[in-house]
Amino acid sequence: MNEKTETAGDTFPDRLSTNPSSPYYNEELLSRDVGIRFKGTEKTNVEEYCISEGWIRVTAGNAKDRHGNPLTIKVHGPVEPYFRDKK
């Protein structure tokens, strides 16, 4: 099953990105306000995550690459995505 079509119910794809040019971008899922808990702490600057490999990509301050995109670093640990809009 493709990650982009796996949005039924409250299931999350194994990998999700906030970058529209990424193959793991899913606008429909991101519109539900996805939150990420990493090592038990809520992170607000996550650009991409992978549950099975256990990593997130976070922005590295205000640094930009030569194309104007934010620089990111990959951090390893347990990843728990959740929906913030869930009551």
Phi and psi restraints in degrees (value plus and minus 20) as a CYANA .aco file:
   2 ASN   PHI     -95.3   -55.3
   2 ASN   PSI     124.2   164.2
   3 GLU   PHI     -80.9   -40.9
   3 GLU   PSI     -52.6   -12.6
   4 LYS   PHI     -91.5   -51.5
   4 LYS   PSI     -43.5    -3.5
   5 THR   PHI    -118.9   -78.9
   5 THR   PSI     -23.0    17.0
   6 GLU   PHI    -112.7   -72.7
   6 GLU   PSI      43.8    83.8
   7 THR   PHI    -138.6   -98.6
   7 THR   PSI      -7.2    32.8
   8 ALA   PHI     -86.9   -46.9
   8 ALA   PSI     111.7   151.7
   9 GLY   PHI      45.8    85.8
   9 GLY   PSI    -156.2  -116.2
  10 ASP   PHI    -128.7   -88.7
  10 ASP   PSI       8.5    48.5
  11 THR   PHI    -110.3   -70.3
  11 THR   PSI     127.2   167.2
  12 PHE   PHI    -130.4   -90.4
  12 PHE   PSI     126.8   166.8
  13 PRO   PHI     -89.4   -49.4
  13 PRO   PSI     138.8   178.8
  14 ASP   PHI     -82.8   -42.8
  14 ASP   PSI     -51.9   -11.9
  15 ARG   PHI    -156.9  -116.9
  15 ARG   PSI     116.2   156.2
  16 LEU   PHI    -164.3  -124.3
  16 LEU   PSI     120.4   160.4
  17 SER   PHI    -149.5  -109.5
  17 SER   PSI     130.5   170.5
  18 THR   PHI    -113.4   -73.4
  18 THR   PSI     -23.2    16.8
  19 ASN   PHI    -106.0   -66.0
  19 ASN   PSI      98.6   138.6
  20 PRO   PHI     -81.8   -41.8
  20 PRO   PSI     -40.7    -0.7
  21 SER   PHI    -106.6   -66.6
  21 SER   PSI     -23.4    16.6
  22 SER   PHI    -102.7   -62.7
  22 SER   PSI     125.7   165.7
  23 PRO   PHI     -89.8   -49.8
  23 PRO   PSI     -32.0     8.0
  24 TYR   PHI    -119.6   -79.6
  24 TYR   PSI      -9.2    30.8
  25 TYR   PHI     -97.4   -57.4
  25 TYR   PSI     115.0   155.0
  26 ASN   PHI    -160.6  -120.6
  26 ASN   PSI      78.5   118.5
  27 GLU   PHI     -83.4   -43.4
  27 GLU   PSI     -59.0   -19.0
  28 GLU   PHI     -82.1   -42.1
  28 GLU   PSI     -63.7   -23.7
  29 LEU   PHI     -90.7   -50.7
  29 LEU   PSI     -61.1   -21.1
  30 LEU   PHI     -87.0   -47.0
  30 LEU   PSI     -45.7    -5.7
  31 SER   PHI     -88.4   -48.4
  31 SER   PSI     -35.5     4.5
  32 ARG   PHI    -105.5   -65.5
  32 ARG   PSI     -12.8    27.2
  33 ASP   PHI      43.1    83.1
  33 ASP   PSI      56.2    96.2
  34 VAL   PHI    -100.5   -60.5
  34 VAL   PSI     112.5   152.5
  35 GLY   PHI    -130.9   -90.9
  35 GLY   PSI     136.6   176.6
  36 ILE   PHI    -147.0  -107.0
  36 ILE   PSI     107.4   147.4
  37 ARG   PHI    -123.7   -83.7
  37 ARG   PSI     105.1   145.1
  38 PHE   PHI    -143.2  -103.2
  38 PHE   PSI      97.5   137.5
  39 LYS   PHI      35.6    75.6
  39 LYS   PSI      16.7    56.7
  40 GLY   PHI      63.4   103.4
  40 GLY   PSI     -22.1    17.9
  41 THR   PHI    -133.8   -93.8
  41 THR   PSI     116.0   156.0
  42 GLU   PHI     -93.4   -53.4
  42 GLU   PSI     110.4   150.4
  43 LYS   PHI    -131.4   -91.4
  43 LYS   PSI     117.5   157.5
  44 THR   PHI    -130.5   -90.5
  44 THR   PSI     -26.9    13.1
  45 ASN   PHI    -132.2   -92.2
  45 ASN   PSI      11.3    51.3
  46 VAL   PHI    -101.2   -61.2
  46 VAL   PSI     106.2   146.2
  47 GLU   PHI    -112.2   -72.2
  47 GLU   PSI     -53.8   -13.8
  48 GLU   PHI    -177.8  -137.8
  48 GLU   PSI     131.5   171.5
  49 TYR   PHI    -160.6  -120.6
  49 TYR   PSI     140.0   180.0
  50 CYS   PHI    -159.4  -119.4
  50 CYS   PSI      97.3   137.3
  51 ILE   PHI     -92.4   -52.4
  51 ILE   PSI     -67.8   -27.8
  52 SER   PHI     -86.1   -46.1
  52 SER   PSI     -55.6   -15.6
  53 GLU   PHI    -109.0   -69.0
  53 GLU   PSI     -33.4     6.6
  54 GLY   PHI      50.5    90.5
  54 GLY   PSI      35.3    75.3
  55 TRP   PHI    -168.4  -128.4
  55 TRP   PSI     139.6   179.6
  56 ILE   PHI    -152.3  -112.3
  56 ILE   PSI     135.4   175.4
  57 ARG   PHI    -129.8   -89.8
  57 ARG   PSI     103.5   143.5
  58 VAL   PHI    -139.3   -99.3
  58 VAL   PSI     132.7   172.7
  59 THR   PHI     -89.6   -49.6
  59 THR   PSI     124.2   164.2
  60 ALA   PHI    -120.1   -80.1
  60 ALA   PSI      56.1    96.1
  61 GLY   PHI      45.9    85.9
  61 GLY   PSI    -159.2  -119.2
  62 ASN   PHI    -119.8   -79.8
  62 ASN   PSI     -10.4    29.6
  63 ALA   PHI     -86.6   -46.6
  63 ALA   PSI     122.2   162.2
  64 LYS   PHI    -145.4  -105.4
  64 LYS   PSI     131.4   171.4
  65 ASP   PHI    -105.2   -65.2
  65 ASP   PSI    -196.1  -156.1
  66 ARG   PHI     -89.7   -49.7
  66 ARG   PSI     -33.0     7.0
  67 HIS   PHI    -118.2   -78.2
  67 HIS   PSI     -18.9    21.1
  68 GLY   PHI      69.5   109.5
  68 GLY   PSI     -15.6    24.4
  69 ASN   PHI    -104.5   -64.5
  69 ASN   PSI     128.3   168.3
  70 PRO   PHI     -86.6   -46.6
  70 PRO   PSI     120.9   160.9
  71 LEU   PHI     -94.3   -54.3
  71 LEU   PSI     121.7   161.7
  72 THR   PHI    -146.3  -106.3
  72 THR   PSI     135.9   175.9
  73 ILE   PHI    -145.4  -105.4
  73 ILE   PSI     127.8   167.8
  74 LYS   PHI    -117.0   -77.0
  74 LYS   PSI     107.8   147.8
  75 VAL   PHI    -140.8  -100.8
  75 VAL   PSI     112.6   152.6
  76 HIS   PHI    -118.8   -78.8
  76 HIS   PSI     121.8   161.8
  77 GLY   PHI     140.8   180.8
  77 GLY   PSI    -199.8  -159.8
  78 PRO   PHI     -89.9   -49.9
  78 PRO   PSI     113.8   153.8
  79 VAL   PHI    -135.8   -95.8
  79 VAL   PSI     109.1   149.1
  80 GLU   PHI    -148.7  -108.7
  80 GLU   PSI      78.7   118.7
  81 PRO   PHI     -99.4   -59.4
  81 PRO   PSI     130.7   170.7
  82 TYR   PHI    -173.1  -133.1
  82 TYR   PSI     143.1   183.1
  83 PHE   PHI    -115.0   -75.0
  83 PHE   PSI     105.4   145.4
  84 ARG   PHI     -94.0   -54.0
  84 ARG   PSI     -47.5    -7.5
  85 ASP   PHI    -100.7   -60.7
  85 ASP   PSI     -23.8    16.2
  86 LYS   PHI     -90.7   -50.7
  86 LYS   PSI     113.9   153.9
